Amino acid sequence: MNALIFLPLGYLLGSLPFAVITSKAFGLADPRTFGSGNPGATNVLRSGNKAAALITLIGDALKGWVAMWLAGKLGADASGVALAGIAAFLGHVFPVFLKFKGGKGVATALGVLAGFSGVLALACAGVWLLVALLTRYSSLAALLASAASPALAAWLGLDEVALFAISAMTIVLILRHRDNIKRLLAGTEGRIGKKKSQGEKS
């Protein structure tokens, strides 16, 4: 089995828009029509439905892990498994089902990290939680957790293929958060638990 199979498999799984699917199932508004317009768990949470947001978070994370698990079951080597994970992540960020306008990829990246190492995923989730609790900035927590992931992966002894995949995701995640970075520097970024005015981004 080669990359011609694992890449589209991972990409199509990653493209599944759980934010939109879950919102429809719960009778909620399309998450692309309010808040930040981002089809992700954080924006679904703005609907006020915590269960829908949690299901979205789990679904987005699982599709990264499942893509890697399936690739492994189909006989992929380490490179093939990593390619499936990266493809799932890129599928979430640039989903074919949403005209390539997807989420920022934090949850799906966490699922991919879990595919490489459960300990790594827990460590990065811990960084996110600590920063979020201390600063109340979800975006800053995501940025620092992502930035820490390559170093944590190296410390845990993951191989070069995993390090490359994780570093690539980190670069994309930072680029996807460039507007958040600008607002953090300007002191205008919204905090967790603070209600945003209509049209405010996150």
Backbone as a chain_set.jsonl record, in Angstrom:
{"seq": "MNALIFLPLGYLLGSLPFAVITSKAFGLADPRTFGSGNPGATNVLRSGNKAAALITLIGDALKGWVAMWLAGKLGADASGVALAGIAAFLGHVFPVFLKFKGGKGVATALGVLAGFSGVLALACAGVWLLVALLTRYSSLAALLASAASPALAAWLGLDEVALFAISAMTIVLILRHRDNIKRLLAGTEGRIGKKKSQGEKS", "coords": {"N": [[0.858, -1.195, 0.0], [0.498, 2.27, -0.767], [1.318, 5.831, -0.715], [-0.567, 6.916, -2.414], [-2.928, 5.853, -1.68], [-3.139, 6.269, 1.129], [-2.999, 9.065, 1.495], [-5.375, 10.301, 0.193], [-7.292, 8.9, 1.695], [-6.825, 9.731, 4.376], [-7.202, 12.489, 3.998], [-9.919, 12.722, 3.19], [-11.236, 11.732, 5.45], [-10.424, 13.662, 7.296], [-11.713, 15.837, 6.225], [-14.335, 15.652, 6.97], [-16.867, 17.567, 8.284], [-17.329, 17.966, 11.39], [-18.287, 19.964, 13.09], [-20.317, 21.211, 11.645], [-21.939, 19.005, 11.02], [-22.645, 18.054, 13.601], [-23.945, 20.316, 14.638], [-26.183, 20.48, 12.964], [-27.425, 18.076, 13.668], [-28.166, 18.643, 16.274], [-29.947, 20.627, 15.887], [-28.995, 23.213, 15.709], [-27.74, 26.482, 14.733], [-25.805, 26.875, 11.743], [-22.388, 26.75, 12.371], [-20.742, 28.369, 10.9], [-22.015, 30.694, 10.518], [-22.047, 32.426, 12.639], [-20.394, 34.072, 15.453], [-16.954, 33.498, 15.245], [-17.138, 32.34, 12.827], [-15.805, 30.071, 12.336], [-15.59, 26.647, 11.629], [-15.473, 24.842, 14.074], [-14.964, 23.301, 17.347], [-14.822, 25.261, 19.372], [-16.275, 27.423, 18.358], [-18.77, 26.226, 18.033], [-19.387, 25.914, 20.685], [-20.163, 28.463, 21.334], [-22.777, 28.502, 20.684], [-24.047, 27.808, 22.882], [-24.558, 25.235, 23.506], [-23.154, 22.828, 25.188], [-22.843, 20.067, 24.974], [-22.957, 19.573, 22.233], [-20.681, 20.93, 21.437], [-18.712, 19.423, 22.736], [-18.99, 16.92, 21.486], [-18.287, 17.666, 18.91], [-15.599, 18.38, 19.336], [-14.502, 15.887, 20.124], [-15.062, 14.37, 17.822], [-13.572, 15.762, 15.856], [-10.999, 15.359, 16.832], [-10.821, 12.562, 16.808], [-10.901, 11.909, 14.071], [-8.361, 12.439, 13.103], [-6.82, 10.592, 14.531], [-8.057, 8.169, 13.794], [-7.584, 8.078, 11.035], [-4.837, 7.522, 10.955], [-4.769, 5.109, 12.341], [-6.293, 3.44, 10.654], [-4.657, 3.482, 8.383], [-2.433, 2.13, 9.373], [-3.606, -0.381, 9.873], [-4.115, -1.136, 7.293], [-1.692, -1.771, 6.383], [0.311, 0.155, 6.202], [3.575, 1.623, 6.429], [5.69, 3.395, 8.803], [6.016, 5.91, 7.618], [3.813, 6.021, 5.896], [1.687, 5.964, 7.713], [2.155, 8.376, 9.054], [1.785, 10.169, 6.917], [-0.939, 9.796, 6.435], [-1.967, 10.88, 8.779], [-1.126, 13.609, 8.598], [-2.503, 14.278, 6.282], [-5.159, 14.043, 7.151], [-5.246, 16.093, 9.01], [-4.781, 18.318, 7.302], [-7.027, 18.013, 5.772], [-9.026, 18.758, 7.556], [-8.397, 21.452, 7.925], [-8.491, 22.439, 5.328], [-11.082, 21.592, 4.007], [-12.657, 19.609, 1.538], [-15.405, 19.352, 1.48], [-16.382, 21.704, 2.47], [-15.753, 23.705, 0.728], [-13.033, 24.132, 0.974], [-12.67, 25.74, 3.19], [-11.949, 25.52, 6.238], [-11.544, 24.566, 9.736], [-9.237, 25.575, 12.377], [-7.653, 23.519, 13.152], [-6.769, 22.51, 15.628], [-7.91, 20.492, 17.37], [-7.912, 18.264, 15.64], [-5.191, 18.04, 15.142], [-4.386, 17.289, 17.689], [-5.475, 14.745, 17.789], [-3.893, 13.5, 15.846], [-1.399, 13.688, 17.078], [-1.914, 11.923, 19.177], [-2.035, 9.631, 17.701], [0.604, 9.217, 17.153], [1.758, 9.145, 19.71], [0.361, 8.513, 22.79], [1.179, 9.601, 25.194], [2.484, 11.916, 24.353], [0.307, 13.365, 23.283], [-1.207, 13.761, 25.612], [0.595, 15.303, 27.092], [0.785, 17.643, 25.533], [-1.87, 18.445, 25.633], [-1.954, 19.008, 28.31], [-0.236, 21.242, 28.437], [-1.795, 23.042, 26.969], [-4.056, 23.233, 28.674], [-2.924, 24.287, 31.043], [-1.92, 26.82, 30.201], [-4.296, 27.949, 29.311], [-5.77, 28.069, 31.684], [-4.213, 29.839, 33.167], [-4.073, 32.178, 31.62], [-6.479, 32.554, 30.275], [-6.757, 32.662, 27.585], [-7.686, 31.017, 24.816], [-6.58, 30.801, 22.254], [-3.868, 31.474, 22.637], [-3.128, 29.393, 24.293], [-3.418, 27.25, 22.519], [-1.478, 27.916, 20.62], [0.938, 27.839, 22.121], [0.921, 25.206, 23.045], [1.059, 23.866, 20.618], [3.518, 24.837, 19.65], [5.186, 23.699, 21.506], [5.024, 21.026, 20.936], [6.849, 19.761, 18.972], [9.296, 19.773, 20.378], [8.623, 18.318, 22.666], [8.032, 15.886, 21.462], [10.552, 15.161, 20.481], [11.907, 14.91, 22.892], [10.581, 12.727, 23.941], [11.555, 10.806, 22.325], [10.583, 10.199, 19.75], [10.546, 9.166, 16.286], [12.232, 10.393, 13.258], [10.383, 10.73, 11.189], [7.94, 11.157, 12.522], [8.636, 13.514, 13.89], [8.995, 15.284, 11.767], [6.376, 15.374, 10.688], [4.935, 16.402, 12.86], [6.184, 18.87, 13.235], [5.516, 20.087, 10.812], [2.736, 20.324, 11.082], [2.679, 22.097, 13.21], [3.684, 24.468, 12.06], [1.636, 25.061, 10.214], [-0.525, 25.393, 11.962], [0.275, 27.666, 13.426], [0.303, 29.564, 11.374], [-2.414, 29.547, 10.756], [-3.389, 30.78, 12.962], [-2.688, 33.42, 12.733], [-4.173, 35.833, 12.737], [-5.184, 35.789, 15.319], [-2.794, 36.031, 16.712], [-2.075, 38.643, 16.072], [-4.148, 40.003, 17.385], [-3.646, 39.234, 20.004], [-1.198, 40.5, 20.464], [-2.054, 43.099, 20.239], [-3.701, 43.289, 22.356], [-6.403, 42.78, 22.185], [-7.6, 40.347, 21.974], [-10.152, 37.942, 22.558], [-11.13, 36.501, 25.686], [-11.404, 33.285, 27.319], [-14.621, 32.424, 28.386], [-15.538, 34.972, 28.346], [-18.08, 36.859, 26.976], [-18.484, 37.48, 23.553], [-18.841, 40.275, 21.396], [-21.239, 40.67, 18.737], [-20.067, 39.389, 15.689], [-17.44, 39.501, 16.41], [-14.203, 38.113, 16.171], [-12.375, 35.007, 16.696]], "CA": [[0.0, 0.0, 0.0], [1.361, 3.438, -0.853], [0.762, 7.143, -0.38], [-1.701, 7.218, -3.273], [-4.109, 5.405, -0.941], [-3.202, 6.843, 2.471], [-3.246, 10.504, 1.453], [-6.796, 10.619, 0.028], [-8.032, 8.335, 2.818], [-6.704, 10.653, 5.498], [-7.781, 13.794, 3.656], [-11.377, 12.646, 3.192], [-11.653, 11.631, 6.851], [-10.209, 14.963, 7.912], [-12.63, 16.819, 5.657], [-15.663, 15.535, 7.565], [-17.056, 18.773, 9.114], [-18.111, 17.591, 12.561], [-18.967, 21.136, 13.645], [-21.545, 21.401, 10.869], [-22.755, 17.803, 11.184], [-23.188, 18.032, 14.957], [-24.882, 21.427, 14.788], [-27.418, 20.079, 12.29], [-28.035, 17.014, 14.459], [-28.729, 19.246, 17.482], [-30.861, 21.686, 15.502], [-28.349, 24.497, 15.957], [-27.354, 27.24, 13.542], [-24.519, 26.534, 11.136], [-21.347, 27.505, 13.084], [-20.082, 29.301, 9.987], [-22.855, 31.89, 10.388], [-21.992, 33.265, 13.836], [-19.096, 34.104, 16.138], [-15.787, 33.633, 14.378], [-17.403, 31.702, 11.541], [-14.892, 28.936, 12.23], [-16.268, 25.378, 11.876], [-14.736, 24.084, 15.076], [-15.647, 23.095, 18.621], [-14.911, 26.517, 20.133], [-17.378, 28.226, 17.842], [-20.003, 25.51, 18.366], [-19.649, 26.21, 22.095], [-20.833, 29.761, 21.409], [-24.21, 28.292, 20.52], [-24.566, 27.555, 24.218], [-24.782, 23.806, 23.681], [-21.868, 22.233, 25.542], [-22.786, 18.693, 24.486], [-22.628, 19.636, 20.805], [-19.282, 21.345, 21.342], [-17.884, 18.3, 23.163], [-19.039, 15.912, 20.422], [-17.475, 18.209, 17.817], [-14.195, 18.265, 19.75], [-14.116, 14.475, 20.072], [-15.085, 13.957, 16.424], [-12.437, 16.357, 15.143], [-9.766, 14.696, 17.281], [-10.829, 11.162, 16.396], [-10.644, 11.683, 12.65], [-6.911, 12.399, 12.93], [-6.327, 9.318, 15.06], [-8.612, 7.065, 13.006], [-6.878, 8.035, 9.741], [-3.557, 6.858, 11.181], [-5.064, 3.739, 12.738], [-6.694, 2.727, 9.446], [-3.474, 3.315, 7.54], [-1.65, 1.053, 9.966], [-4.325, -1.637, 9.656], [-4.026, -1.456, 5.871], [-0.331, -2.188, 6.065], [1.238, 1.269, 5.998], [4.738, 1.732, 7.301], [5.659, 4.606, 9.629], [5.827, 7.081, 6.751], [2.436, 6.006, 5.418], [0.829, 6.348, 8.845], [2.355, 9.818, 9.261], [1.141, 10.857, 5.802], [-2.384, 9.744, 6.667], [-2.267, 11.852, 9.83], [-0.981, 14.955, 8.056], [-3.592, 14.48, 5.328], [-6.378, 14.272, 7.927], [-5.12, 17.452, 9.559], [-4.99, 19.264, 6.206], [-8.422, 17.888, 5.372], [-9.821, 19.582, 8.469], [-8.089, 22.865, 7.682], [-8.926, 22.773, 3.962], [-11.99, 20.492, 3.665], [-13.305, 19.651, 0.231], [-16.845, 19.439, 1.67], [-16.728, 23.08, 2.85], [-15.082, 24.57, -0.238], [-11.657, 24.336, 1.456], [-12.664, 26.727, 4.268], [-12.146, 24.717, 7.431], [-11.162, 25.072, 11.047], [-7.816, 25.865, 12.592], [-6.948, 22.24, 13.204], [-6.194, 22.185, 16.932], [-8.387, 19.194, 17.846], [-7.447, 17.212, 14.738], [-3.76, 17.888, 15.409], [-4.26, 16.517, 18.921], [-5.721, 13.36, 17.423], [-2.708, 13.01, 15.143], [-0.374, 13.491, 18.11], [-2.268, 10.689, 19.879], [-1.68, 8.541, 16.811], [2.047, 8.996, 17.311], [2.07, 8.826, 21.1], [-0.64, 8.972, 23.742], [1.85, 10.445, 26.191], [2.702, 13.214, 23.716], [-0.982, 14.051, 23.21], [-1.561, 14.191, 26.969], [1.512, 16.374, 27.485], [0.382, 18.865, 24.818], [-3.153, 18.849, 26.208], [-1.618, 19.605, 29.595], [0.268, 22.594, 28.167], [-2.971, 23.854, 26.597], [-4.882, 23.465, 29.859], [-2.206, 25.167, 31.969], [-1.902, 28.174, 29.647], [-5.679, 28.439, 29.285], [-6.163, 28.405, 33.053], [-3.444, 30.989, 33.649], [-4.257, 33.397, 30.825], [-7.845, 32.598, 29.746], [-6.699, 32.825, 26.123], [-7.686, 29.729, 24.134], [-5.661, 30.857, 21.114], [-2.494, 31.426, 23.148], [-2.93, 28.027, 24.771], [-3.225, 26.403, 21.338], [-0.199, 28.263, 20.008], [2.052, 27.37, 22.942], [0.892, 23.743, 23.038], [1.553, 23.451, 19.307], [4.942, 25.146, 19.57], [5.91, 22.778, 22.396], [4.879, 19.631, 20.514], [8.052, 19.137, 18.394], [10.301, 19.564, 21.43], [8.151, 17.214, 23.501], [8.171, 14.671, 20.661], [11.974, 14.816, 20.474], [12.24, 14.486, 24.249], [10.021, 11.39, 24.128], [12.286, 9.876, 21.477], [9.886, 9.833, 18.524], [11.462, 9.104, 15.152], [12.323, 11.57, 12.394], [9.134, 10.864, 10.431], [6.988, 11.79, 13.423], [9.088, 14.881, 14.152], [8.707, 16.081, 10.575], [4.929, 15.559, 10.595], [4.502, 17.269, 13.956], [6.701, 20.216, 12.939], [4.722, 20.629, 9.709], [1.448, 20.741, 11.643], [2.913, 23.283, 14.036], [3.802, 25.625, 11.168], [0.309, 25.367, 9.687], [-1.336, 25.9, 13.072], [0.682, 29.041, 13.719], [-0.189, 30.395, 10.274], [-3.871, 29.645, 10.877], [-3.687, 31.648, 14.106], [-1.992, 34.705, 12.59], [-5.047, 36.924, 13.174], [-5.203, 35.726, 16.782], [-1.516, 36.562, 17.182], [-2.167, 40.102, 15.957], [-5.022, 40.512, 18.453], [-2.95, 39.046, 21.28], [-0.201, 41.569, 20.575], [-2.763, 44.37, 20.385], [-4.484, 43.251, 23.591], [-7.835, 42.771, 21.862], [-8.072, 38.972, 21.831], [-11.161, 37.564, 23.533], [-10.725, 35.494, 26.665], [-12.337, 32.199, 27.582], [-15.646, 32.788, 29.341], [-16.009, 36.337, 28.104], [-18.975, 36.908, 25.832], [-18.0, 38.334, 22.477], [-19.847, 41.049, 20.682], [-21.569, 40.074, 17.443], [-19.1, 39.615, 14.625], [-16.058, 39.457, 16.901], [-13.514, 36.889, 15.769], [-11.534, 34.323, 17.692]], "C": [[0.892, 1.243, 0.0], [0.613, 4.725, -0.577], [-0.445, 7.5, -1.23], [-3.015, 6.779, -2.629], [-4.24, 6.15, 0.384], [-3.511, 8.336, 2.471], [-4.721, 10.838, 1.237], [-7.663, 10.073, 1.148], [-8.022, 9.294, 4.004], [-7.379, 11.982, 5.22], [-9.303, 13.767, 3.725], [-11.928, 12.509, 4.608], [-11.538, 12.987, 7.545], [-11.195, 16.01, 7.44], [-14.041, 16.732, 6.241], [-15.885, 16.688, 8.54], [-17.93, 18.495, 10.34], [-18.836, 18.774, 13.195], [-20.306, 21.345, 12.949], [-22.492, 20.219, 11.065], [-23.433, 17.783, 12.552], [-24.216, 19.134, 15.163], [-26.223, 21.089, 14.134], [-28.162, 19.034, 13.107], [-28.727, 17.561, 15.712], [-29.711, 20.376, 17.165], [-30.313, 23.077, 15.758], [-28.044, 25.205, 14.641], [-26.013, 26.753, 13.028], [-23.429, 27.373, 11.8], [-20.592, 28.492, 12.203], [-20.842, 30.618, 9.871], [-22.833, 32.785, 11.615], [-20.605, 33.204, 14.459], [-17.956, 34.352, 15.178], [-16.045, 33.1, 12.983], [-16.56, 30.47, 11.315], [-15.634, 27.632, 12.527], [-15.472, 24.476, 12.811], [-15.487, 24.05, 16.39], [-15.822, 24.392, 19.409], [-16.08, 27.358, 19.655], [-18.723, 27.55, 18.101], [-20.381, 25.802, 19.815], [-20.379, 27.529, 22.258], [-22.346, 29.659, 21.19], [-24.878, 28.091, 21.875], [-24.784, 26.086, 24.506], [-23.443, 23.109, 23.923], [-21.733, 20.809, 25.027], [-22.389, 18.666, 23.011], [-21.158, 20.004, 20.612], [-18.348, 20.19, 21.701], [-17.843, 17.218, 22.085], [-18.207, 16.368, 19.229], [-15.988, 18.048, 18.121], [-13.707, 16.817, 19.623], [-14.058, 13.991, 18.629], [-13.897, 14.482, 15.642], [-11.118, 15.714, 15.545], [-9.69, 13.263, 16.754], [-10.486, 10.97, 14.924], [-9.14, 11.696, 12.339], [-6.336, 11.07, 13.38], [-6.786, 8.163, 14.194], [-7.908, 6.941, 11.656], [-5.559, 7.28, 9.879], [-3.761, 5.386, 11.534], [-5.437, 2.89, 11.521], [-5.498, 2.469, 8.526], [-2.608, 2.18, 8.058], [-2.289, -0.303, 9.734], [-4.233, -2.091, 8.204], [-2.603, -1.776, 5.42], [0.661, -1.076, 5.839], [2.434, 1.166, 6.933], [4.652, 3.052, 8.06], [5.412, 5.858, 8.794], [4.391, 7.17, 6.249], [1.456, 6.429, 6.498], [0.93, 7.849, 9.093], [1.675, 10.628, 8.158], [-0.376, 10.885, 5.968], [-2.791, 10.756, 7.726], [-2.189, 13.283, 9.337], [-2.134, 15.261, 7.097], [-4.912, 14.746, 6.045], [-6.379, 15.684, 8.505], [-5.392, 18.495, 8.477], [-6.424, 19.194, 5.683], [-9.333, 18.707, 6.263], [-9.626, 21.067, 8.173], [-8.596, 23.328, 6.316], [-9.88, 21.688, 3.44], [-12.68, 20.659, 2.318], [-14.811, 19.842, 0.376], [-17.312, 20.842, 2.062], [-16.002, 24.085, 1.967], [-13.718, 25.035, 0.264], [-11.546, 25.427, 2.53], [-12.989, 26.015, 5.577], [-11.732, 25.389, 8.717], [-9.658, 25.282, 11.166], [-6.991, 24.615, 12.861], [-6.423, 21.808, 14.556], [-6.61, 20.789, 17.4], [-7.883, 18.057, 16.964], [-5.949, 16.977, 14.915], [-3.538, 17.073, 16.677], [-4.498, 15.038, 18.652], [-4.54, 12.736, 16.704], [-1.572, 12.769, 16.144], [-0.634, 12.201, 18.879], [-1.932, 9.473, 19.031], [-0.206, 8.209, 16.883], [2.388, 8.519, 18.717], [0.982, 9.386, 22.022], [-0.039, 9.896, 24.787], [2.085, 11.842, 25.622], [1.401, 14.01, 23.661], [-1.396, 14.575, 24.578], [-0.686, 15.349, 27.429], [1.112, 17.692, 26.827], [-0.962, 19.373, 25.318], [-2.931, 19.513, 27.564], [-1.086, 21.017, 29.45], [-0.893, 23.521, 27.829], [-3.768, 24.226, 27.835], [-4.226, 24.448, 30.821], [-2.232, 26.61, 31.472], [-3.306, 28.775, 29.649], [-6.138, 28.856, 30.679], [-5.472, 29.669, 33.549], [-3.78, 32.278, 32.918], [-5.685, 33.624, 30.343], [-7.876, 32.883, 28.244], [-6.62, 31.437, 25.483], [-6.67, 29.703, 22.992], [-4.208, 30.776, 21.562], [-2.164, 30.024, 23.645], [-2.656, 27.09, 23.597], [-1.868, 26.66, 20.706], [0.969, 27.694, 20.8], [2.097, 25.841, 22.996], [1.443, 23.218, 21.717], [3.058, 23.675, 19.189], [5.775, 24.186, 20.415], [5.942, 21.353, 21.851], [6.131, 19.038, 19.853], [9.12, 18.842, 19.446], [9.91, 18.396, 22.332], [8.298, 15.878, 22.764], [9.627, 14.206, 20.633], [12.4, 14.282, 21.838], [11.743, 13.062, 24.523], [10.676, 10.342, 23.226], [11.554, 9.423, 20.231], [10.836, 9.925, 17.333], [11.369, 10.338, 14.263], [11.044, 11.801, 11.586], [8.082, 11.582, 11.274], [7.36, 13.242, 13.679], [8.79, 15.796, 12.968], [7.215, 16.395, 10.482], [4.44, 16.551, 11.653], [4.968, 18.702, 13.727], [5.902, 20.876, 11.822], [3.366, 21.106, 10.213], [1.593, 22.008, 12.478], [2.98, 24.546, 13.183], [2.43, 26.038, 10.64], [-0.59, 25.959, 10.774], [-1.001, 27.351, 13.408], [0.189, 29.987, 12.633], [-1.7, 30.585, 10.353], [-4.287, 30.557, 12.013], [-3.084, 33.05, 13.953], [-2.87, 35.895, 13.004], [-5.148, 36.97, 14.69], [-3.922, 36.314, 17.367], [-1.534, 38.091, 17.145], [-3.021, 40.683, 17.084], [-4.398, 40.325, 19.825], [-1.933, 40.16, 21.513], [-0.852, 42.92, 20.798], [-3.588, 44.434, 21.667], [-5.983, 43.212, 23.356], [-8.402, 41.36, 21.705], [-9.083, 38.64, 22.924], [-10.665, 36.457, 24.452], [-11.811, 34.426, 26.824], [-13.342, 32.657, 28.637], [-16.182, 34.181, 29.184], [-16.868, 36.341, 26.861], [-18.452, 37.907, 24.817], [-19.156, 39.09, 21.859], [-20.088, 40.413, 19.327], [-20.529, 40.439, 16.39], [-17.662, 39.573, 15.095], [-15.444, 38.102, 16.575], [-12.789, 36.254, 16.944], [-10.633, 33.328, 16.989]], "O": [[1.918, 1.275, 0.68], [-0.573, 4.713, -0.247], [-1.272, 8.31, -0.809], [-4.084, 7.272, -2.988], [-5.327, 6.613, 0.73], [-4.213, 8.821, 3.359], [-5.283, 11.596, 2.028], [-8.658, 10.694, 1.522], [-9.068, 9.625, 4.563], [-8.048, 12.542, 6.089], [-9.913, 14.692, 4.262], [-12.96, 13.095, 4.936], [-12.432, 13.403, 8.282], [-11.486, 16.963, 8.161], [-14.855, 17.632, 6.032], [-15.166, 16.788, 9.534], [-19.131, 18.762, 10.324], [-19.903, 18.593, 13.783], [-21.312, 21.626, 13.601], [-23.695, 20.402, 11.251], [-24.633, 17.53, 12.659], [-25.249, 18.909, 15.794], [-27.279, 21.382, 14.694], [-29.385, 19.091, 13.229], [-29.739, 17.021, 16.158], [-30.245, 21.009, 18.076], [-31.074, 24.015, 15.996], [-28.087, 24.597, 13.571], [-25.182, 26.273, 13.799], [-23.527, 28.6, 11.796], [-19.881, 29.359, 12.711], [-20.38, 31.549, 9.211], [-23.525, 33.802, 11.644], [-19.758, 32.405, 14.06], [-17.985, 35.299, 14.392], [-15.276, 33.366, 12.059], [-16.587, 29.883, 10.234], [-16.255, 27.519, 13.585], [-14.88, 23.482, 12.39], [-16.526, 24.694, 16.536], [-16.858, 24.598, 20.042], [-16.799, 27.941, 20.466], [-19.715, 28.233, 18.361], [-21.563, 25.924, 20.136], [-21.136, 27.704, 23.213], [-23.094, 30.595, 21.471], [-26.098, 28.188, 22.007], [-25.153, 25.719, 25.622], [-22.694, 22.836, 22.985], [-20.633, 20.38, 24.677], [-21.582, 17.835, 22.593], [-20.479, 19.464, 19.739], [-17.318, 19.996, 21.055], [-16.781, 16.663, 21.802], [-17.509, 15.567, 18.608], [-15.213, 17.629, 17.26], [-12.632, 16.56, 19.08], [-13.124, 13.287, 18.245], [-13.284, 13.753, 14.862], [-10.225, 15.541, 14.715], [-8.635, 12.807, 16.312], [-9.849, 9.981, 14.562], [-8.701, 11.027, 11.404], [-5.481, 10.489, 12.712], [-5.998, 7.268, 13.887], [-7.662, 5.831, 11.184], [-5.207, 6.483, 9.009], [-3.012, 4.522, 11.078], [-4.961, 1.765, 11.371], [-5.35, 1.382, 7.966], [-2.108, 1.365, 7.283], [-1.594, -1.273, 9.43], [-4.269, -3.288, 7.918], [-2.345, -2.017, 4.241], [1.754, -1.325, 5.332], [2.328, 0.692, 8.064], [3.644, 3.753, 7.967], [4.685, 6.758, 9.214], [3.817, 8.257, 6.181], [0.506, 7.164, 6.23], [-0.08, 8.517, 9.314], [1.057, 11.656, 8.433], [-1.017, 11.893, 5.67], [-3.825, 11.412, 7.603], [-3.077, 14.088, 9.62], [-2.675, 16.367, 7.1], [-5.699, 15.582, 5.601], [-7.397, 16.376, 8.484], [-6.142, 19.444, 8.702], [-6.968, 20.191, 5.209], [-10.308, 19.289, 5.787], [-10.585, 21.84, 8.173], [-9.067, 24.455, 6.164], [-9.523, 20.945, 2.526], [-13.218, 21.721, 2.008], [-15.441, 20.43, -0.503], [-18.506, 21.137, 1.996], [-15.675, 25.187, 2.408], [-13.301, 26.167, 0.02], [-10.466, 25.973, 2.756], [-14.15, 25.918, 5.974], [-11.586, 26.609, 8.787], [-8.915, 25.181, 10.189], [-5.762, 24.656, 12.802], [-5.689, 20.823, 14.634], [-5.758, 19.988, 17.785], [-7.475, 17.011, 17.467], [-5.489, 15.838, 14.846], [-2.615, 16.261, 16.743], [-3.816, 14.179, 19.211], [-4.221, 11.568, 16.929], [-0.87, 11.761, 16.061], [0.3, 11.466, 19.199], [-1.589, 8.415, 19.557], [0.191, 7.058, 16.698], [3.2, 7.611, 18.898], [0.72, 10.589, 22.027], [-0.675, 10.86, 25.213], [1.907, 12.837, 26.324], [1.394, 15.204, 23.961], [-1.879, 15.701, 24.696], [-1.17, 16.273, 28.082], [1.099, 18.736, 27.479], [-1.177, 20.581, 25.419], [-3.631, 20.46, 27.924], [-1.432, 21.898, 30.237], [-0.973, 24.641, 28.332], [-4.117, 25.39, 28.03], [-4.89, 25.338, 31.353], [-2.532, 27.524, 32.24], [-3.486, 29.955, 29.948], [-6.814, 29.873, 30.838], [-6.071, 30.473, 34.263], [-3.775, 33.353, 33.517], [-6.065, 34.754, 30.037], [-8.903, 33.294, 27.704], [-5.599, 30.758, 25.597], [-5.983, 28.702, 22.788], [-3.403, 30.086, 20.937], [-1.056, 29.529, 23.442], [-1.77, 26.238, 23.67], [-1.183, 25.722, 20.3], [1.893, 27.125, 20.218], [3.176, 25.249, 22.993], [2.199, 22.247, 21.694], [3.785, 22.815, 18.693], [6.925, 23.894, 20.086], [6.79, 20.556, 22.253], [6.462, 17.89, 20.148], [9.767, 17.795, 19.411], [10.754, 17.586, 22.715], [8.645, 14.864, 23.369], [9.908, 13.013, 20.744], [13.161, 13.319, 21.926], [12.389, 12.292, 25.234], [10.397, 9.149, 23.339], [11.867, 8.36, 19.695], [11.813, 10.673, 17.368], [10.536, 11.216, 14.485], [10.67, 12.945, 11.331], [7.415, 12.501, 10.798], [6.489, 14.112, 13.684], [8.381, 16.943, 13.147], [6.83, 17.536, 10.229], [3.628, 17.43, 11.363], [4.226, 19.647, 13.997], [5.637, 22.077, 11.87], [2.896, 22.173, 9.818], [0.727, 22.883, 12.45], [2.402, 25.573, 13.539], [2.1, 27.224, 10.62], [-1.326, 26.914, 10.528], [-1.895, 28.163, 13.645], [-0.288, 31.083, 12.928], [-2.208, 31.664, 10.049], [-5.412, 31.056, 12.031], [-2.981, 33.787, 14.933], [-2.361, 36.866, 13.566], [-5.192, 38.047, 15.283], [-3.954, 37.007, 18.384], [-1.065, 38.748, 18.074], [-2.679, 41.711, 17.668], [-4.592, 41.154, 20.715], [-1.822, 40.694, 22.616], [-0.284, 43.789, 21.46], [-4.11, 45.488, 22.028], [-6.755, 43.577, 24.242], [-9.566, 41.202, 21.34], [-8.894, 39.014, 24.082], [-9.885, 35.593, 24.049], [-12.977, 34.649, 26.5], [-12.955, 33.214, 29.664], [-17.174, 34.544, 29.817], [-16.439, 35.879, 25.805], [-18.038, 39.015, 25.157], [-20.289, 38.61, 21.806], [-19.23, 39.69, 18.82], [-20.162, 41.601, 16.215], [-16.746, 39.606, 14.273], [-16.102, 37.068, 16.695], [-12.613, 36.848, 18.007], [-9.843, 32.643, 17.639]]}, "num_chains": 1, "name": "protein.A"}
